[in-house]
Amino acid sequence: MAIQAETVTNILNSNVNFKRLHSRHSELKLKIEGLNKIKFPTIYEETKKKQHQKQKLFLKDKMELFLTQKR
């Protein structure tokens, strides 16, 4: 779904719940990027990466649902 950056910015500034979801999504994105840089990750690191990916996807779905309801 293509959402305009302006729409997201407006909702970020006006809705605390959406801002919290977006913030957590961004944190997970950075953690995943960090784990992707490890050449030979341990099983624990691979498991954490998969958990973060699932959480990030769940948050993305929640944000998209929120945005479609606000249209």
N, C-alpha and C positions, 0 to 999 in steps of 0.2 A: 504494500500500500504506500503510495506516495503522499507524504504529508509535507506541507510547506513549512519551512523553518520558522517563519513568522508565527504560524499557528502554534507550533510547539513552544516558542518563546513566550507567547501570550499566556498559554496554559501554565507554563513553568512559573510565571510571575504571579499567577492568580490562584493556583491550587497547590496546597501544601502536600497532599497525598501524591499527586502526580510528580511533584518535585522530588519527593522521597524515593519514589520508584525510579525516576530518571537518575538520581544520584547513585543509588545502589547498582543500577545497570552499568553506569560508567565505572564504578569501582571494580565490578566483576570483569569488565572488559580489560581494564589495566592488569588485573591479576592473571587473566588468561594470556594476555600478551607476554607477561613476564615468564609464565610457565612454558610458553611456546619457544622461548629463547634458549631453554635448557637443551643441550645436545643429547644427553643421555639421562632422561628423567627416571627417577625411581618409580616403583609401583605406586607409592604414596602420592608422588607428584602427579602422576597420570590420573589417579583417582580423584584428586582435588581438582584437576583441570576439568574432568568430565562433570563433576558436581557443579563447578562454577558455570560451565557451559549450559547445563540444564536449568540452573537458577536464572541465568541471564536470559535464556529463551522464554522462560515462564514470565519474567518481568516484562520482556518485550511484548508478549501477548497481552498482558494486563494493560500496558500503556496503549497499545493499539486499540483495544476494546474501549478504553477510556476516551481516546480520541474519536472513535467512530460514534460514540454516544454523545459527544459534544458538538458534532457537526449539525 
